[in-house]
Amino acid sequence: MSANANSINHSGSSNIVELNVGGVMYSTTLDTLLKQPGSLLASLFKQDSDKAHLVKDSKGKVFIDRDGVLFRYVLDYLRNLKLVLPENFHERDRLKQEAEYYQLPELISSLSMAPKPSILPPLGGFQQLTGNVSAPTSGKSTGFITLGYRGTFAFGRDGLADVKFRKLSRLIVCGRVSLCRDVFKDTLNESRDPDRGDDDRYTGRYFLKHTFLEQAFDMLQEEGFVLVGSCGSGTNSAGEVKPGLDTEEAKWQHYNEFVFERR
């Protein structure tokens, strides 16, 4: 760090310190920065340290050329002296690198410990609708099947009258061929799948011969599958509406996927 920095006022242990870490601004106290005596931050801001080497930005904030987003976890650790990370945090290695830079051995040790695996249980609402389906299914192969569909938001003319029912163009089935055939049997349409023969392969080209979503759900439940995830999206098409098509129906499209598992 360069030497063109002003001194920092230490006239009180609760002085506010403004930091600019990699372009992200933070406000904290000297007490927090000095909490770990052997750390880099403590050595930079302690009472008898030489402040001439501190770099400041154009607004007078102390500048640290490190990852500004990950610094929030470093600062939280200094405030609470314990590591708390959000679920499914995927940057432990990068945060450990930051902890090594700031010379925080206890934080490094906490990050070195393997995180507990997060197990997503089946969705409770689906269990209530289909009964006790979470028990393991013995004697049958395990795996996943994804059921997807594209449909329309048909609100009727001007969204006020003549409201139509749900309109699905096709129910798409993705997964291991043997599982898909085992579940959907003669309702499975394989005409669009170019690869024939081997059951121990995966495909995303199957669809059902009907468009009854709840019938597909019933068939999956009867074979011991449990809903473990779902997602949906909607789009508003700004393209030209073809003659004869309902304006609202042509405009609003939505796509949904449901992931089922048999354990």
N, C-alpha and C positions, 0 to 999 in steps of 0.2 A: 504494500500500500504506500502511496506517495506521502510526502511530508507536509503538504500544504493544508493542514487541518487545524481548526480552532480547538481550544481546550474545552473540556466538558465540565460543567459545574457539578461538584460532588457535595454541595452544602446541604446534605440531608439524604438519608438512605432511601427515601421514596421518590426521588427525582424522576421525572418522566424522561425516557430516552426514545428518540425517534430514529427508526432504522429504515434503510432502503436496502432490501436484500434481493439482488437480481431484478430490480424494478418493481418489487412488491413491497408496499409500505407496511410497517409494523410500529405499534406503540407499546412500550413496556416500561418497567421500572428497573433501576439499578439493582434493587434487591433480587429481582428475578435473574438478571444477567450474572450476578455474583454468587448465585446459589451453589454452583459447583466450583469450588476453589481452584481445582486443577484444570479447568476447561479453558479453551481459547478465548471465549467471551469474557470469562472472569479476568484473564490476564490483560485483555484489551481495556477493560473498563474499571479495573480496581483503582483505588485512591492514588497509589504511588506509581502508577504506570505512566509511561511516556506517551502522551496523546498526539505527539507530532506526526506519528505514522498513520493516524486514522484518516481515511478518505471521506470527504463529504460531498454530497451532490449539490446542485444549484440552490436547493432550498435549505441547506444546512443539516440535512439528515446524514447520519453516519452510513456510508455505503459499504456493503459486503458483497463481493462478487461471487455469490453462490446461488443455488436453486431457491428462488423465492417462494415457490409453492410448498415445497417440502419443509421449509423453515418453520411453518406453522406447527408441525409436529415436534420439532426441536424445542420451540418456545413453550408448547403445551407441556412437554416433559419437564422443562425447567420450572414451570409454575407448579406442577403437581407432583413431581418426582416419581411419576409412573407413566408407563407407555399405554396409551389408549388409541387404537387405530380403528377406522371404519371397517365394516364387514367387506370381504372381498377386496381388501387392499392389495394391490399388485406391484407396489414399488418398494418392497422391503429392502431389496439390495441397494437401491439408490438412496434410500433413507439411511441405511447403514453406512454408506459412503459419506453422507453428510455428517453423521454422528462421529465418524472417524476424523473428519476435518475439524469439527468443533471439540474434539478430544473429550468425549463423554463416554467413558468405558462402561458404565452401567447401562446406558442406552444401547450401546453396541451389543452387550451381553443379552439384553432383552430381545433385540432384533435377530440375534443369532439362533434363538430358540425357535423350533419349528411351530408354526401356527396351528391351532386346532382346526381340523377339517370342518367345514360348514356343510351339514347335511340338510338338504331341502326335503321336508316331508311332503307327502301328497297333499293337495289342496283340500282343506277341511270341508269346504262347501260341497265339493264333489263327493266326498265320502258320505256326507249326510244324505245326499240325493240318491246314492246307489247302494247304501247299506255298508256292510262290513266287507270291503273289497281290498283292504290293505294287507291282509294276511298273505304270506308267501304262497305261490301256486306251485305245488309239488308235481313232478313228473312232466312239466312242460318247459320248453326252452325260454330263457329270459331275453329281454331286449326292449327296444324302443320302436314305436310307430308314431309318425307325425301325420296328423290329419289337417288338411288345409282347404280353404274355400275362398272363392272370390264372389262377391255379391254386390247388391246395389242398395242405396238408401232411397227408397221410393216413397216420397212424402205426399204424392198427389199434386194436383194442380195448385200452384201457389202455396203449397204446404198446408192447405186448409181443408180441402175436401177430397173425397175419393181416395182415401189412404189405402195403399196396397200392402199386401203381405210381403214377408221376406222373399227375396228372389235370389236363388243361388244358381250359378251357371254350371258348376261342377265341384264334386268333392274329390280332392287330390289326396292320394295315399303315398307316403314315403317310408321306406324302411327295408328290413331284410325280407327277401322274397318269401321265404318259408313262413315267417311270422304273418305277413300280409295275407297269404293264402289260407293260413290256419284260422285267422280271425274272420275274414270277409267272404271266404268260400266262393260260391257262385255269383255273388254280387260284385265281385272284383272284375274290372275290365282291364285286360292286359294288352289290348290291341295297339297301344301307342308305345309299348316297350320294345325296343329293337333287339335286346339281348334275351334270348330264350334258353331254356334248359336248366342250368345249375340253380338249385334252390338256395345255396349258401352264398348269395351275393346281395347287393343292395341296389335299390332302384328308386327313382323319384318320378317315374313315368306312369304309375298306376292311377286309376280313378275308379269311382264306384258307378254302378249302373243306375243308381238312383240319386236323388238330391235331398234325402231326408237326413239331416244332421243328427237328430236324436236317435234314429235307427242305427247309425254308425256308432254312436256312443254306447247304445245298449249292447251291440255286438262285441265291442271292446271290453265292456264290463263283464259280460258273460264269460269271456275268455281269461279273466283275471287281470286285466290291465287297469292301471290307476292313472288318473290325470296328474301330471307333475309340473306342467308349465303351459302357459298360453301367451299369445301376443296378438295384437290387432292394429291395423292402421287404416286410415281413411284418406282419400284424395279427392280433390275438386278439379275436374278436368275443365280446362279453359278452351278446349278445342271446339270445332264446329259440330253441332248436333245434327245427326243424319235425319232426313225426312221420315216421319212416321214414328219416331222414338219420343217417349216422354221426356220433357226437358229436364226435370229433376232427376229422373232415373238415369239418364245418360250422363248427367253432370257428376253425381256422387257415386264413388266406387269405394269398396272396402275389402281388405284381405285379412283373414284371420288364420292362425295356426294353433293347434292343440297337440301337445306332446304327451303321449301315454307310455307307461313303463309296466312291464311284467317282471317281477323279481323272483 
